[in-house]
Amino acid sequence: RPGSFTSQGSSIKSSCQLVAFTTEQAGILRILCVTDLDFSPFDDDLLVTCSADETVKVWHVCGLGEEVQGPKTTLSPQDGRLEVVQLHPCSSGIVAVGSSRGAQVWDVNHPAALAGIASTLSHYTVKLVCKSQGKIKVRLFRTFMRQQEMRLWDGRKLSSSLASLSLGTSNGVRQEPPSAMCVCPSSCQHDGKQKPLFVTVSDCLMEMSTRGVAMVPKLAVDVGSCEVMRVLQLTDGFIVPVSYHVPRKAGQDFHSDLYPDTAGQAAAMKAEEWWSGENRQVETVSLHPDKRPKPCAKAANQRVVEAPPPVNVREVEEPPSLIFSSSGRSSGSSSAAPSRSPSSTSGLSSGCQPSPVNARSVHSGPSSKFRHLQGSVLHRDTHITNLRGLHLTTPGECDGFCANGQRVAVPLAIAGGQIAVFELSQPGKLPDAFMPTIQNSVNVADFCWDPFDPHRLVVAGDDAKIRVWKVPEGGLTDTLTEPECVLQGHTEKIYTIKFHPYARDLLASSSYDLSVRLWDLQTGQEVKKLKGHLDQIFGMAWSPDGKQLATVCKDGKIRVYDPRRSDEPVQEGPGPEGHRGARLVWVLGGKFLLVSGFDSRSERQLYLVPSDCVKSGSIACAPADVSPSTLIPFHDPDTNLILLTGKGDTRVYVFEIVPEEPYFMECSSFNSSEPHKGFCFLPKTSCDVRDVEVARALRLSKSSIEPVAFKVPRVKKEFFQDDVFPDSAVWWESSLSAASWLSGSNSQHRKISLRPTDMAPVSEAPKEAPVRKYLPSSVYLEEKTDEQKKEELLSAMVAKLGNLDNPLPQESYEGVDEEEWVRTLTLITVWKLHANILPV
């Protein structure tokens, strides 16, 4: 996420190989509140930053994705808040720093400033200063009028500007749009002198708001496609390259008129030489592909960064004298604009590149049949609304709320650790009046429903006690104050509690006393105590067969226990490096452990660890974004889908886990408009299989509980999609008691089909015969004799002219008798004679 810290400096800068931008989180350089930054024109890996802590830092960025241990040099101007920083264009080691009090010039190799200039601008703030051929181009911002303008100055005469261009008004510093301005020194005759003017050559209008813009150095443009300029637009979620091309025939010819020699990457002089009075220009180099200097060899561990896919931008009509075409399409040459992919896994993250497996492994290989999974919030009639007084700061080890197929339990921010219980069969708006609750008398640490008894709720409190509550049929009607039983044994606050997947009344709990204890709810007694943890236990999970229990700890270890054999771990291996939190779940029938946690840079990661060899570590990992909340995984054993989200997130990530490469197959994620306070998945029996719904969850917001359905788009919905709905386990039926399991017994759940009786499986659907759109080629390629061709030609002519044997229309008319014809002629003659005699 780009930084929103207000400053006069730039938010993004680019070298020929790298791009740097400010962010709200501590990134690779681990610095916040950066006000400006600049790359060295002579070293693509040298970056200079100034920040609100009144320091200037020089960094050597050795490679993409690699953490920089610390700044190479730190300067302390002690001149108030620093706003802008810029490296000298010709000399190495010279940096200029500007603040509200003035400007200073530093040599990075000396602890004191070389020179200082006090500010004399009372109504203006210098935004950008650059020197070119004796002229200085300064952009000023009028603070009292909020008027933005561009001015051109002659460095030899600063009494007045040569030209100015108004850019409108704004309530803040205008971020430079991706546009090209051309200065023509002899474009206007005024008072017998040539006066320069600003002429807009091209103005590229973007669809997203701009946080910052950086120009890519000239050495990185693609001369083969007549690209004359490339800028990088920083938005809220992307870095968009915008290329400017001259519409010419691209090919092997080098257009020398478009590409004059440009400044190279070799410094013209050292800092001492410049300060002693020498003035030398940087040696120019040709942009011709055959004459262009070869790039420096990079380390083997640095990756070649490809430009992001093209974007659509709107072009504007240009003056006929000089036409540029602007597009978001970056060049395909080796000198592509430096950028990082918006998502290393196209879904789960924003450009993280983890080890040991390259993030490209998430892309490669076969695609998932769930890749177009669609998540949507169900109709408002199914929502529970008007929630008030929710406890939104539950511990990190708690999921926030829990639900089964019948009811949902939500903690309240009321003294006494109260929990509200709502029936899912009674959605709608809750009354404003008092509602019954479960009173625990202490703050709630974690709670969950008994999978074999939908009326039993188990709650762990801060007082190291576990309380078992019984919710009556139909829901709460009165406030419950007396639990069914209380489990005591832990000496400190409890982290999490988990029910055994097969044995009824068997519960596991972890505590701050660094122990995991097993409880028999039938007797209310502790039956096992597991040891071996050295620090806080972040999470634990039972294996699918119920034989083992896995934990992930703050000490960076994953431990696997066989509670019936030993109270010490039977396996131990490396886990997430971060210490902010972690979760784990067994996947692929218990063959692997999927762990969500943080790496050493506090970036969220997913790790896949083989359960039979935990000590070997993860065999694959997928990167995630930077967020303080731990990703909570939900695993569907029927489809091997893993759905992950964190408290306070707006996105649910979805992956299909496979036992071979690429291991993580990304599917479409679900995004909500506002952060959710919790996300809980319901049993598979709650899904509408007729609508190909493979998962259903409840989303907890500030004032409502909303059902979310995850569906697979299919065409033949009249058939049961048996390829995505295999037989499902009847997990709500216990197979054995806690005492039987402790004595060594094992069991499995029986499975049932989710297919409705009136639906046929899609695997038995009749195959539709393919419809031929065109006649076979043999019809068109059939050879015909000359006689057949003549006959077809004559037939066509006859059909066009019509049948000549038919009589003409006038031949069908009837005539008159001859006597009638004579009588008519006589009358006509008499009438004419009479007309000549009588007057008119």
LOGU-870616 format. One line per 8 residues: for each residue x, y, z of C-alpha. Coordinates in steps of 0.001 Angstrom, whole numbers, plus 524288, in hexadecimal, padded with zeros to 5 digits. Layout:
BEGIN
X Y Z  ...
END
This chain:
BEGIN
80000 80000 80000  8060E 80CF2 7FC19  80905 81696 806C8  7FF53 82169 809D4  80938 829DE 81100  807F8 837CD 80BDB  814AB 83DB5 806F2  81A42 8463F 7FC34
822CE 83B3B 7F6FB  82069 83033 7ED87  81952 823B0 7F126  81FEB 81B3F 7E6E4  82CFD 81B3F 7DFCF  83303 8121E 7D5C1  8406C 80E33 7D11F  8435D 805CE 7C545
8418E 7F978 7CD5D  839EE 7FCAD 7D9B6  82E11 8044D 7DE06  82C30 8098E 7EBE4  81FF7 80F66 7F1D6  81B77 813CF 7FF31  81273 80B0C 806F6  80AD7 80B45 8139E
8115B 7FEC5 81861  81FAD 7FC88 81AD1  82473 7F638 80E48  831CA 7F133 80A49  8389E 7FD5D 80F6F  83039 7FDA1 81BCF  82E9D 80C71 81C23  821E9 813D7 81DB5
81D50 821BE 81AD8  8265C 8234A 80F15  824B6 830D9 80946  82D08 82F53 7FCF7  83637 825D1 7F647  83F70 825AD 7EAAA  84785 81B96 7E355  85599 81E3E 7DFB4
85756 82112 7D115  8640D 81940 7D1A3  85FFC 80D4A 7D985  852B9 806BA 7D7DC  853BC 800B2 7E574  856D9 80D42 7ECE5  84B0D 813CD 7F309  84A7A 8202E 7FB4C
83EE0 82317 8042D  83B05 82DF2 80D59  830B2 82C29 817B3  82925 8335A 82215  83345 82FBD 82C58  83C39 83A47 8265E  8461D 83083 82104  84B34 82D40 81383
84EB2 81F02 81129  85683 8190F 80621  852BC 80AF5 80310  85914 800A3 7FAC4  84DDF 7F801 7F616  85525 7EB91 7F2A1  849D6 7E408 7ECA8  83B1D 7E33E 7EB32
83428 7DCDF 7F68E  8407F 7DCDC 7FEE9  84027 7E3C8 80BE9  849D6 7EEDB 80D7B  85099 7EE07 81A96  85242 7FCB1 81C37  8559C 80966 8155E  86303 80AF9 80F7D
863E8 8190F 81463  85B59 8217D 81D21  85BA3 8305D 81CAB  85560 83960 826B1  85325 84710 8211B  84C41 84BA5 82DAC  8447F 85560 825A4  8368C 851B3 828FE
82E03 8486F 8217F  8343F 8449A 81492  82BBC 84569 80881  833EA 842C4 7FC48  840BB 83C13 7F914  8480A 83B75 7EC2D  8550C 835FA 7E7B5  85E53 83DD5 7DF4B
85CBE 83AAC 7D0B8  86B60 83B26 7CDA2  872DB 8389F 7DA2C  87292 82C96 7E2AE  8700B 82E05 7F137  869BA 83B85 7F0D9  85BD6 83C5B 7F602  85309 84846 7F7CD
848D1 84883 80296  83DA0 85220 803CD  83559 85550 80F9A  82BFD 85FE3 813E5  8379F 867B6 818F6  8402E 866E3 80CE3  8492E 85DE1 8054A  8560D 8572B 8082F
8605C 85097 7FFC8  8671C 84493 80552  8722E 83B89 801E2  86DC3 82E0F 8062F  87B9D 82AF2 80A75  87C82 83677 813DE  8750D 8386A 82097  87236 846E6 81E6E
86B0A 84E94 81402  87310 85525 80955  869C8 860A5 807C7  85CBD 865C4 80C76  852CC 86F04 80695  84852 87591 80EC3  83AA0 875CC 80914  83582 882F4 80458
828D6 87DFA 7FE66  81DBF 88219 8072B  81244 87E10 7FEC2  81842 87337 7F6B6  81D71 865B0 7F952  82770 85FF1 7F00C  82243 85320 7EA99  82C87 84F2E 7E0AE
8391D 85517 7DB96  84083 84FED 7CFE1  84B67 855EF 7C7C6  84CBE 854AF 7B91E  85532 85CC1 7AFCB  85616 868BA 7B873  84786 8695F 7BB3D  84128 86567 7C806
83363 86023 7C7F2  82CAF 86281 7D4EA  81F13 85E5B 7D887  818C0 866E2 7E2E2  80CAC 86526 7EB26  805DC 87163 7F007  8016C 86E40 7FDA1  7F865 879DF 7FF4D
7F0D4 87808 7F284  7F250 86959 7F09D  7F660 86CDA 7E2CE  7FED8 862CA 7DBE4  807A7 86738 7D10B  813E7 863AE 7C981  81E61 86DF8 7C6B8  82A95 86E82 7BE6F
83616 87673 7C364  8431C 87AA1 7BDDC  84D7B 877B1 7C7EB  8551A 883C7 7C3C7  84990 88CD1 7C64D  8405B 888FA 7D141  83938 895E6 7D259  82DCD 890B1 7CA7D
829B2 883EE 7C45C  82A24 881D6 7B5A7  81D67 87A5D 7B4B4  812DF 874F0 7BD82  807B3 86B52 7BC5D  7FC27 86A9A 7C5B2  7F84B 85CF7 7C9E7  7EBD8 8608B 7D11C
7E8DC 860EA 7DF84  7E890 8567C 7E9DE  7E78B 854B0 7F894  7F4F1 84E71 7F8F0  80144 84C64 7F146  7FDBE 84785 7E3D4  8033E 83A3D 7E04E  80962 83B1A 7D2F2
80078 834C6 7C8D2  80650 82BDB 7BE84  807C3 83683 7B433  812CB 83BB9 7ABBE  815E1 84A5F 7AB41  81E62 84FB1 7A042  82585 85CD5 7A1A7  8273D 863D7 79488
83134 86F24 7960C  82D10 8762C 7899A  81EA6 873D0 7890A  81A0F 881C8 78B65  81EB4 88F56 786FA  81D15 89986 791A3  8231D 8A745 791D1  82C63 8A335 78713
8314C 897A4 78EFB  82E90 88949 78EA8  8270F 88529 79ACA  825E9 876D2 79E83  818D0 870CB 7A18C  8140A 863F4 7A73E  80D6F 85B9C 79CF6  805E9 84F70 7A0F9
80A6A 8449C 797F7  802FA 83955 79E29  7F9DF 8379D 7A9AC  7F6F0 829BF 7ADC6  7EAD3 828AE 7B64B  7EAEC 81D39 7BFBF  7DF44 81629 7C56C  7E4AD 8153C 7D34E
7E8AD 8202D 7DC55  7F730 8230F 7DCD3  7FF60 8224C 7E92E  80BF3 82576 7E205  812FB 824CD 7D4FE  82112 82181 7D1B1  8282B 82267 7C4C0  83039 816BB 7C098
83E13 81A69 7BC4F  8405A 81C14 7ADD6  8497B 8106A 7AD79  83E07 8077E 7B0A3  834CE 80B5B 7A583  83226 8021A 79A3B  837BE 808A9 78E30  83322 7FD6B 7858E
824E2 8014E 7875F  8279A 80FFA 7866E  8252C 811E2 794F0  82A4D 81F42 798B1  825E6 81FBE 7A6DC  82076 81701 7B177  81AB9 81AFF 7BE73  815F2 812CA 7C9CD
80901 81680 7D009  80753 812E6 7DE62  7F926 81037 7E217  7F2C8 80AB3 7EE44  7F55C 7FCBB 7E9FE  7FDF7 7FC71 7DDE6  809D9 80207 7D72C  80579 804A7 7C932
80F8F 806EF 7BE69  80B76 81128 7B463  81352 8114B 7A7BD  8140A 81C4C 79DE5  816B1 81836 78FE8  818BA 82015 78391  8102A 81A05 778F7  81A89 81556 76FB6
81D0E 80895 76912  8241D 80085 77319  82E50 7F74D 76E23  83CD6 7F5B7 76CD0  83F69 80410 7698E  84447 80CA8 77488  83DBB 81A08 7748D  84900 822D6 77811
8408C 82F10 777A2  8388C 829BC 782F8  843F9 824CE 78ADA  84F5D 82E45 78C0A  85A8E 82A41 794A7  856B2 82A62 7A2F4  85E2B 82B47 7AFAA  864F6 81EBC 7B385
8668D 8187E 7C0D4  8749A 81C7A 7C36C  87686 82811 7CC90  87DE6 83372 7C67D  884F3 83709 7D301  885F4 83419 7E160  8803C 83C34 7EC4E  88D5B 84246 7EFAD
88F92 8466B 7E18C  8823B 84CAA 7E06F  883AA 853E0 7ED51  89111 85911 7E921  88A9B 85FD2 7DD81  88B95 8564C 7D239  88019 8550A 7C8E3  87F57 84975 7BFE8
873DD 8432B 7B92A  870C6 834C7 7B95F  87581 82DBF 7AD4A  86A5A 82AC3 7A420  86773 81D67 79E77  85FB3 81909 792B0  85299 81240 793FE  8552C 80A30 787DD
8533B 7FBDE 78B78  86088 7F852 785ED  86778 80391 78CBA  86024 803BE 79985  868CE 8006E 7A525  866D5 7F2F9 7AAD8  85FE3 7F282 7B80C  867C9 7EECF 7C3FC
8679C 7E074 7C77E  85E73 7DE2C 7D2E2  85FCA 7D430 7DD81  85AF1 7C6AC 7DA85  8504C 7C77B 7E4A2  849F7 7D371 7DE80  83E4B 7D074 7D627  83AA1 7D696 7C938
82E75 7DE79 7CBB5  82490 7DE8D 7C0E8  81BB7 7E9FB 7BE48  80D91 7E892 7C2B5  8030C 7E5E8 7B899  7FE5E 7F13F 7B014  7F3B6 7FA28 7B4DB  7E9AB 801C7 7AD4C
7EB41 8107A 7AD87  7E431 81ACE 7A5D7  7EB60 82228 79B1D  7E8FD 8307B 797FF  7E9DC 83783 78B1F  7F761 83D42 78907  7FC4A 8490C 78154  7FFE9 84542 77368
80D86 84B21 774A4  81291 840E3 77E30  80A58 83515 78189  80CAC 82BA6 78C9B  80450 81FD1 78F8A  802D6 81C38 79DCF  7FF6E 80EC1 7A282  800B0 80674 7AE71
807B3 7FBEA 7A6D8  81576 7FA0B 7AB92  82003 7F5B3 7A286  82377 7E7A5 7A10A  831EE 7E9D1 7A014  83BEC 7E65C 7AA13  83BAA 7F44D 7AEAA  82DBA 7F393 7B31C
8290F 7FCCB 7BD71  82CFC 7F844 7CAC1  82162 7F3A3 7D264  81C97 7E8B4 7DAA1  810EC 7E05F 7D7EB  804D7 7E55E 7DF11  8033C 7D7E3 7E4AE  80D20 7CD23 7E4FF
80228 7C367 7E57A  7F804 7CB8F 7DE63  7EFA3 7CB44 7EA61  7F65B 7C9DC 7F706  7FF16 7D4E3 7F7C2  805BF 7E0B5 7F317  812CC 7DD45 7ED51  81987 7D4B3 7F76B
82400 7CB37 7F2DB  82648 7C0E7 7FD66  82FCD 7B5FE 7FF2E  831F2 7AAA0 7FDF3  82863 7A913 7F2A9  82719 7B3DA 7E883  819A3 7B9F2 7E84B  8186F 7B631 7DA0E
815BB 7A85F 7DEB5  80857 7AD53 7E287  805C1 7B0F1 7D453  80BDE 7A581 7CD62  8063C 79809 7CB3E  7F809 79450 7C969  7ED46 79DCD 7CCD9  7E30A 79AF9 7D708
7D513 7978B 7D375  7D153 7A0FA 7DE5F  7D915 7AC4B 7D8A0  7CC93 7B3B0 7D538  7C6A7 7B1E1 7E2B3  7BCFC 7BCC9 7E575  7BA42 7C1E8 7F314  7AE1B 7CA00 7F56F
7A66B 7CEFE 80105  798D9 7C904 801A7  78C3D 7D0C3 801EA  789F0 7DA31 80D0F  77E92 7D1E8 811CD  78895 7C7FB 8169E  79077 7D210 81E63  7904C 7D42F 82D02
790BC 7E2E8 82EC2  79095 7ED34 83967  79BB8 7E701 84108  7A051 7EFF6 84BD7  7AB48 7EFB7 855AE  7B3D3 7E5BA 84EB4  7C11C 7E261 85470  7CA0E 7E581 848F1
7D739 7E3BD 84FB2  7D780 7D52D 85270  7E501 7CEEC 85419  7ECB2 7CBA9 847ED  7EB7C 7BD07 84A7D  7DC8C 7BE0D 84A56  7D4C0 7BDD9 83DAB  7CC00 7C8EC 84260
7BF3B 7C135 84276  7BABA 7B350 83FBF  7AF0E 7AC9A 8399F  7A97E 79F35 836BF  79E64 79B8A 82DB7  793FA 7A090 83714  798F5 7AC39 83EB6  7A3DD 7B629 83FF3
7AAD2 7BB33 84C1E  7B013 7C935 84C78  7B7D0 7CF7E 857AC  7B2DF 7DC59 85D1F  7BA98 7E7D8 86261  7B36C 7E722 86F5A  7B963 7E4D9 87CA0  7B947 7D6B1 880AF
7BD54 7D063 873E3  7AF99 7CF49 86E64  7AC91 7C7BD 861E8  7A052 7C952 859AD  79A97 7BD9B 85287  79220 7BF6D 8465A  78A4A 7B51B 83F33  78D91 7B46F 830A1
77F8D 7B04B 82DF5  77AD2 7BD85 83318  7818B 7C808 82AD0  77D71 7D62F 82A96  77F00 7E269 832A0  7819E 7E058 840FD  77949 7E80C 84A8B  77F02 7F395 851B2
77A93 7EDDC 85E99  782EE 7E5B4 867B5  786C2 7D859 86279  78AA7 7CC4B 86A53  79918 7C8AC 86ABE  7A2BC 7BF06 8708E  7AA24 7C552 87BDC  7B7C6 7BFE4 87E35
7BB83 7C9C8 888D2  7C924 7CB53 88280  7CE49 7CFC2 8755B  7CCF1 7C5C1 86A89  7D998 7C08F 8647E  7D3F6 7B667 85B15  7C75F 7AEBC 85914  7C20E 7A438 84FF2
7B63E 79B73 84DC4  7B66E 78CF2 8506A  7B622 7867A 842D8  7ADEC 77B28 8483A  7A473 7834E 85056  79F64 78FE4 849E9  79A6B 794B7 85717  7A76C 793FC 85E57
7B056 79FE8 85E77  7BDC8 79F53 864C0  7C40A 7AC35 86916  7D203 7AE8F 86DC2  7D440 7BA4C 87682  7DF53 7C2BF 87B68  7DE6C 7BC24 888A8  7E451 7AF71 8831F
7D710 7A896 88414  7CEE2 7A21D 87993  7C020 7A325 87AF3  7B68D 79A1E 87424  7A935 79FE9 87118  79CA6 7999C 86C4B  7940D 7A1C6 8635D  785CF 79D7E 86400
77E1F 7992A 85828  77944 7A4DA 8507D  783D4 7ADF2 85594  785E9 7B652 8617C  779E9 7BB73 86843  78051 7BF0A 87533  78DFE 7C311 8791A  796A1 7B787 87CBF
79F4C 7B979 8889B  7A251 7AB98 88CF6  7AA68 7A2F4 883CF  7A827 79475 88258  7B5D9 791E9 88759  7C2DE 798FF 88974  7D00E 79349 885AA  7DB9A 7977C 88E01
7E9E8 793F2 88C9A  7F0ED 79E8E 884FB  7F86F 7A835 88D26  7F800 7B3A6 8839A  7EF55 7B984 87921  7EAAF 7B02A 86E89  7EDC8 7B256 8600F  7E53A 7A92B 8582F
7DC43 79D61 85980  7D9A6 792BC 84F53  7D072 786F8 84F40  7D510 77999 84ABA  7CFB6 77649 83D17  7CB00 7686C 840DC  7CA76 7667F 84F83  7BF3F 76D2D 85670
7C1BB 774FF 862D9  7D05D 775F0 85FE8  7D591 783E9 8600B  7E35D 78972 85E65  7E79E 7969F 86400  7F422 79E9C 86391  7F83D 7A8A0 86DA4  80232 7B2D8 8716C
807ED 7A8A6 87A8E  80DE0 7A2CC 86DFB  80624 79631 86F18  7FBBA 78F65 86708  7F1C6 787CB 86EEE  7E778 77DD9 86B15  7DA72 77D9F 87231  7CF80 773C4 8736D
7C30A 77BCA 87431  7BB66 76FEC 878AF  7C311 76F50 88538  7C7EC 77D5B 88578  7D5D5 778D5 887CA  7E2F3 77B23 88150  7E7C7 76EBE 87A96  7F488 77308 873E9
7FE97 77DD4 874EA  807B0 78053 86961  814CA 7870B 86B7A  8200B 78C21 8636B  81C0C 799F9 85FEB  8259E 7A4EC 862AF  81D3A 7B0B3 85F57  80F72 7B4FB 85C42
8070F 7AB0A 854E5  800F1 7B1D0 8493B  7F82F 7A6CC 8448D  7F575 79841 84492  7EDEC 78E96 83C25  7E9EB 7803D 83CC1  7EDC3 77760 83180  7E285 77273 828E9
7E3B3 764AF 82E8D  7E3E5 76A01 83C76  7F0B1 76350 8400D  7F9A7 76F1D 840C0  7F957 77D3F 84534  801C4 787D2 83EDA  80571 794FE 844B6  80C7F 7A11A 83FBC
813FD 7A92F 84998  819C8 7B6C8 84AC3  8274E 7B0C1 84BE3  8268F 7ADC5 83D48  823EF 79F2E 83EDE  8196F 795F5 83A04  81717 78A61 8430E  80F61 77DF6 840B8
80A81 7760B 84C5C  80529 7685E 84DA3  7FE43 76A70 85AA5  7FBA4 75C0D 85D2B  80A0C 7587D 85BBC  81164 763CA 861FB  80FA6 7711B 867FF  81B8D 775DE 86055
81B1A 77941 851C9  81DE3 76E0C 8486F  821E1 777AD 83DC8  8273F 78568 83E05  82B0F 78E4C 832D7  82C89 79C74 82E8D  8208C 7A4F0 82D72  81DFA 7B32A 829CE
828EE 7BC88 82CFE  82009 7C799 8313D  81B58 7C8F9 83F34  80E50 7CFBB 83CE1  8058C 7C3CD 83C25  80313 7B74F 83498  7F8AD 7AD0A 831B6  7F965 79F56 82C39
7F050 79507 82697  7F205 7873B 82144  7EF80 78602 812A2  7EF46 77B8A 8080C  7EA92 770D8 8110C  7F49F 773FF 81B70  8007A 772BF 81289  80419 78115 813F7
80313 78C27 81DAA  7FF50 7996F 8185E  80498 7A450 8210C  80108 7B2A1 81FD3  80A28 7BC28 82672  813F3 7C70D 82468  821A2 7C755 81EF1  82D27 7CF0E 82445
8280B 7DB5F 81D82  81A9B 7DA08 823E2  8144C 7D682 816EE  809AD 7CC3C 81749  80D86 7BF1B 81184  807D6 7B198 80F39  81075 7A5AB 81148  80DFC 79793 80D59
81500 78DE1 8162B  814F2 77EFB 8146C  80F1E 7792B 820C3  817E0 76D26 82072  8245B 7754C 8202A  821FF 781FF 8274A  83062 783E1 82A25  83341 785EC 81B99
82B3A 7926D 81B88  821D7 7975B 8113B  8224E 79244 80353  81A9F 79DBE 7FDC1  815DD 7AAFD 801FE  80D15 7B58E 7FC99  80ECD 7C3EF 7FFEF  80475 7CCE7 80529
80324 7DB5B 80798  80771 7E338 8135B  7FD13 7E369 81DEB  7FD63 7E276 82CBA  7F2E7 7D7F3 82DAC  7F5D2 7C97A 82C39  7EF71 7C24D 820F5  7E595 7B8A3 82692
7E4B2 7AC83 81DD4  7D8A3 7A465 81B11  7DAAF 79761 81432  7D04F 79005 80C90  7D4F2 781C7 80C27  7CB49 77E55 80159  7D0E9 787E2 7F767  7DE52 78ABD 7FD76
7DAF5 79922 7FD28  7E15A 7A205 80716  7DA96 7AEF2 80A00  7E1FF 7B914 811F0  7DF1C 7C658 81792  7E2BD 7CE5B 82372  7DB31 7D674 82D18  7DA65 7E42F 82791
7DCC7 7DFAA 8198D  7D402 7E257 80DF2  7D872 7D6BD 805DF  7D709 7C7F8 8069C  7E1E4 7C0C2 7FF71  7DEE6 7B39A 7F948  7E888 7A909 7F525  7E754 79AFF 7F0F6
7F20B 792F0 7F734  7F7F8 787EB 7EF1E  80266 77E26 7F378  80BCD 7816D 7E86F  810AD 78DB5 7E1FE  80BDE 79837 7E188  805BA 7947A 7EEDE  7FE0F 7A142 7EF95
7F437 7A32F 7E48F  7EE16 7B071 7E5DE  7DF79 7B2A9 7E485  7D777 7BF0E 7E3F1  7D6E5 7C62F 7F0DF  7CB51 7CC93 7F797  7CBC2 7DB17 7FAC9  7C2B8 7E29A 803B1
7C031 7F123 80409  7C3E7 7F2A9 81258  7CCD2 7EB3C 81BA9  7C6D4 7DF98 8227E  7C8D1 7DCF9 830E8  7C839 7CE5B 82F23  7C5C7 7C3C5 8251A  7C041 7B672 828C4
7BD28 7AB38 81F7C  7B118 7A2C2 82100  7AFF0 793FB 81F23  7AF7B 78E9E 8114D  7A13C 78AD7 81342  79DC9 7995C 81371  7A1C8 79AD2 80516  797F5 79B2E 7F9F9
79D30 7906B 7F121  792DE 7938C 7E6D7  79985 7A0A7 7E4D8  7A723 79A59 7E54C  7AA3D 7A0BF 7F252  7B69A 79A7F 7F7C1  7B822 7A2B6 80432  7AFFA 7ABC5 80C93
7B4D8 7B50E 816E9  7B003 7BF63 82043  7B61B 7CCDD 81FB2  7B5F7 7D4FF 82C23  7B5DC 7E3AD 82A44  7B401 7EEB3 833E4  7A54D 7ED3C 83478  7A12F 7E11E 82CD5
7A3BC 7D2E3 829A2  7A321 7D007 81B02  7A353 7C2B6 81452  7AD2D 7C192 80936  7ABD8 7B6D6 7FEEA  7B73B 7B1D8 7F6B6  7B277 7AC07 7E9F3  7B8AD 7A59C 7DE2D
7B2E8 7AA9C 7D149  7AD8D 79F24 7C980  7A4D0 79E1D 7BD84  79D39 79195 7C015  797DE 794F4 7CD6B  78C93 78B9B 7CB82  79657 780B6 7CE2C  79D35 77DD8 7DAF7
7AB7E 781E8 7D99B  7B17F 77594 7DF24  7BF3C 779D7 7DB2E  7BEEF 784C2 7E556  7B627 77DF9 7EF3D  7BC4C 770EF 7F31E  7B6C0 76926 7FE5D  7B7DE 7712E 80ACC
7BAF7 76C7E 8187E  7B043 76C74 822C5  7B8B3 773FE 82C3D  7AD5F 77763 83554  7AC76 7693E 839EA  7B6AD 764E9 843C1  7BD28 757D7 8413C  7C21E 754D3 84EED
7C30D 75A53 85C8F  7CE78 76175 86298  7D1A4 755BF 86B2A  7D1D3 74CB1 85F62  7DAFC 75585 857F3  7E42B 756C7 8638E  7E49E 74808 864A1  7E99C 74716 85698
7DD6D 745BB 84E3C  7DC79 74C76 84101  7D0F8 74EEC 8383C  7CC89 75605 82C1E  7C072 75D79 82834  7B71A 7575A 81EBD  7B4A3 75EC4 8122B  7A823 762A3 80B3E
7A4E6 76825 7FDF3  7A031 77620 7FCE8  79898 77340 7F07B  789FF 77632 7F13A  78143 76AE8 7ED70  77B66 7722B 7E1D2  7886D 775BC 7DB7B  790AE 76D4B 7D293
79F7A 76E64 7D36D  7A5F7 77646 7C8C5  7AF0F 76AE3 7C5FE  7A32B 76356 7C115  79DB5 76E83 7B8F3  79B4A 76AF5 7AA9C  7A5D8 76F46 7A18D  7A172 77959 797B7
7A52D 776A1 789B4  7AD89 78162 78417  7A667 78A29 77A7D  7AD73 78C51 76DA0  7AD15 79A90 769C7  7B220 79893 75BFF  7B101 78E05 751BA  7BC66 784D2 75087
7C757 78910 747A5  7C492 77DBA 73E68  7B823 78498 73A16  7BFDE 79092 735E7  7CB4A 78920 73048  7C337 77F73 72827  7C7AB 77F3B 719BE  7BD1C 78217 70F42
7BD4E 77FA2 700CC  7BBA9 78A63 6F683  7ADF2 785A2 6F321  7A9D3 78689 7015B  7AF33 79442 70252  7A7CF 7988A 6F5EB  79B46 7928B 6FAE7  79C76 7998A 707FC
79F3C 7A65E 7010A  79358 7A52E 6F81E  78AB2 7A164 70371  78F05 7AD3B 70AF7  78C50 7B647 6FF71  77EC6 7B0AF 6FD47  77B9C 7B1F2 70BB2  77FDD 7C010 70B61
7784E 7C3F6 6FF2E  76C28 7BC63 702BB  763FF 7B296 6FB54  761C8 7B7DC 6ED33  7565E 7AE85 6EA92  74D7D 7B648 6F38B  74411 7BFA9 6EC42  745AD 7CE4B 6ED63
73C49 7D557 6F672  7356E 7DD05 6EB7C  73241 7D085 6E477  728D2 7CCD9 6EF25  72076 7D905 6ED68  712AF 7D718 6E71F  70EC2 7DF14 6DAD2  70130 7E4B6 6D67C
6F7B0 7E05C 6CBFD  6F8E5 7E639 6BE6A  6EAE5 7EBB0 6BEB9  6EDBB 7F248 6CB9F  6FA29 7F7EA 6C5F9  6F28D 7FDA5 6B9EB  6E7FA 80376 6C2A8  6F223 80A2E 6CB0A
6F923 8102C 6BF43  6EC1D 81576 6B9F2  6E8DD 81C39 6C6A0  6F64E 82270 6C72E  6F4D6 827D4 6B93F  6E74C 82DA2 6BBDB  6EC57 8340E 6C85E  6F774 83AA0 6C100
6EE59 84008 6B652  6E4F7 84518 6C08E  6F003 84B77 6C7E6  6F437 8532D 6BBCD  6E675 85861 6B94E  6E238 85BFF 6C72C  6E8EC 8677A 6CE17  6F119 864CD 6D9E0
END
